[in-house]
Amino acid sequence: MPQLSQWYVRAAFTYLIMGFSFGALMLANKGVPLHPALWRLLPAHIEFLLAGWVLQFALGVAFWMLPRFWHGPSRGSETGAIVAFFSLNLGLWLVVLGTVLTLPPVAVTLGRILELLAVLSFTSHIWPRIVPRN
């Protein structure tokens, strides 16, 4: 497994643990009221599990498993996938902190833009590997 795929998968499992932990806290709070502010973790719970776990795991496995170029074992320039990794994680944290700490809406908007940049960057990296070359 390439090093970059390992980064993606390890980060994905970290977000899975954090998302499940937040979900467990909110579920426990439902049965035994601990503190009403725990419900503010719901957006973080959703973001960690959807963008952090599912999307990041899918990108890591796609980087590893999709076909390489025909002329060798190369995956091409990994710059797009590296930019995607860092912009996805930075965007995820901006969205989570923006919603949980009620930061100005520009923080959440910037986070979503960074997440979109991550998807576009990864797509630009992976596209030559899945489209036939004539």
Contacts in CASP RR format, 6 or more apart in sequence:
PFRMAT RR
TARGET T0000
AUTHOR 0000-0000-0000
METHOD contacts of the structure
MODEL  1
MPQLSQWYVRAAFTYLIMGFSFGALMLANKGVPLHPALWRLLPAHIEFLL
AGWVLQFALGVAFWMLPRFWHGPSRGSETGAIVAFFSLNLGLWLVVLGTV
LTLPPVAVTLGRILELLAVLSFTSHIWPRIVPRN
1 9 0 8 1.000
1 64 0 8 1.000
2 63 0 8 1.000
2 64 0 8 1.000
2 75 0 8 1.000
4 60 0 8 1.000
4 63 0 8 1.000
4 78 0 8 1.000
4 81 0 8 1.000
4 82 0 8 1.000
4 85 0 8 1.000
5 60 0 8 1.000
5 61 0 8 1.000
5 63 0 8 1.000
5 64 0 8 1.000
7 85 0 8 1.000
8 56 0 8 1.000
8 57 0 8 1.000
8 59 0 8 1.000
8 60 0 8 1.000
8 61 0 8 1.000
8 63 0 8 1.000
8 85 0 8 1.000
9 56 0 8 1.000
9 57 0 8 1.000
9 60 0 8 1.000
9 61 0 8 1.000
11 52 0 8 1.000
11 56 0 8 1.000
11 85 0 8 1.000
11 89 0 8 1.000
12 52 0 8 1.000
12 53 0 8 1.000
12 54 0 8 1.000
12 56 0 8 1.000
12 57 0 8 1.000
12 60 0 8 1.000
13 53 0 8 1.000
13 57 0 8 1.000
15 48 0 8 1.000
15 49 0 8 1.000
15 51 0 8 1.000
15 52 0 8 1.000
15 53 0 8 1.000
15 56 0 8 1.000
15 92 0 8 1.000
16 48 0 8 1.000
16 49 0 8 1.000
16 52 0 8 1.000
16 53 0 8 1.000
18 44 0 8 1.000
18 48 0 8 1.000
19 44 0 8 1.000
19 45 0 8 1.000
19 48 0 8 1.000
19 49 0 8 1.000
19 53 0 8 1.000
20 49 0 8 1.000
22 41 0 8 1.000
22 44 0 8 1.000
22 45 0 8 1.000
22 48 0 8 1.000
23 41 0 8 1.000
23 45 0 8 1.000
25 34 0 8 1.000
25 38 0 8 1.000
25 41 0 8 1.000
26 38 0 8 1.000
26 39 0 8 1.000
26 41 0 8 1.000
26 42 0 8 1.000
26 45 0 8 1.000
28 34 0 8 1.000
29 35 0 8 1.000
29 38 0 8 1.000
29 39 0 8 1.000
40 100 0 8 1.000
41 100 0 8 1.000
43 95 0 8 1.000
43 96 0 8 1.000
43 99 0 8 1.000
43 100 0 8 1.000
44 96 0 8 1.000
44 99 0 8 1.000
44 100 0 8 1.000
47 92 0 8 1.000
47 95 0 8 1.000
47 96 0 8 1.000
47 99 0 8 1.000
48 92 0 8 1.000
48 96 0 8 1.000
51 88 0 8 1.000
51 92 0 8 1.000
51 95 0 8 1.000
51 115 0 8 1.000
52 88 0 8 1.000
52 92 0 8 1.000
55 88 0 8 1.000
56 88 0 8 1.000
56 89 0 8 1.000
59 81 0 8 1.000
59 84 0 8 1.000
59 85 0 8 1.000
59 88 0 8 1.000
59 122 0 8 1.000
62 122 0 8 1.000
62 126 0 8 1.000
63 75 0 8 1.000
63 81 0 8 1.000
63 122 0 8 1.000
63 125 0 8 1.000
63 126 0 8 1.000
66 126 0 8 1.000
66 129 0 8 1.000
66 130 0 8 1.000
67 129 0 8 1.000
67 130 0 8 1.000
68 74 0 8 1.000
68 75 0 8 1.000
68 129 0 8 1.000
69 75 0 8 1.000
69 76 0 8 1.000
69 128 0 8 1.000
69 129 0 8 1.000
70 133 0 8 1.000
75 129 0 8 1.000
76 125 0 8 1.000
76 128 0 8 1.000
76 129 0 8 1.000
77 125 0 8 1.000
78 125 0 8 1.000
79 125 0 8 1.000
80 121 0 8 1.000
80 122 0 8 1.000
80 124 0 8 1.000
80 125 0 8 1.000
81 121 0 8 1.000
81 122 0 8 1.000
81 125 0 8 1.000
81 126 0 8 1.000
83 117 0 8 1.000
83 118 0 8 1.000
83 121 0 8 1.000
84 117 0 8 1.000
84 118 0 8 1.000
84 119 0 8 1.000
84 121 0 8 1.000
84 122 0 8 1.000
84 125 0 8 1.000
85 118 0 8 1.000
87 114 0 8 1.000
87 115 0 8 1.000
87 117 0 8 1.000
87 118 0 8 1.000
87 121 0 8 1.000
88 114 0 8 1.000
88 115 0 8 1.000
88 118 0 8 1.000
88 119 0 8 1.000
90 111 0 8 1.000
90 114 0 8 1.000
91 110 0 8 1.000
91 111 0 8 1.000
91 112 0 8 1.000
91 114 0 8 1.000
91 115 0 8 1.000
91 118 0 8 1.000
92 111 0 8 1.000
92 115 0 8 1.000
94 107 0 8 1.000
94 108 0 8 1.000
94 110 0 8 1.000
94 111 0 8 1.000
94 114 0 8 1.000
95 107 0 8 1.000
95 108 0 8 1.000
95 111 0 8 1.000
95 112 0 8 1.000
95 115 0 8 1.000
97 103 0 8 1.000
97 107 0 8 1.000
98 107 0 8 1.000
98 108 0 8 1.000
99 108 0 8 1.000
END
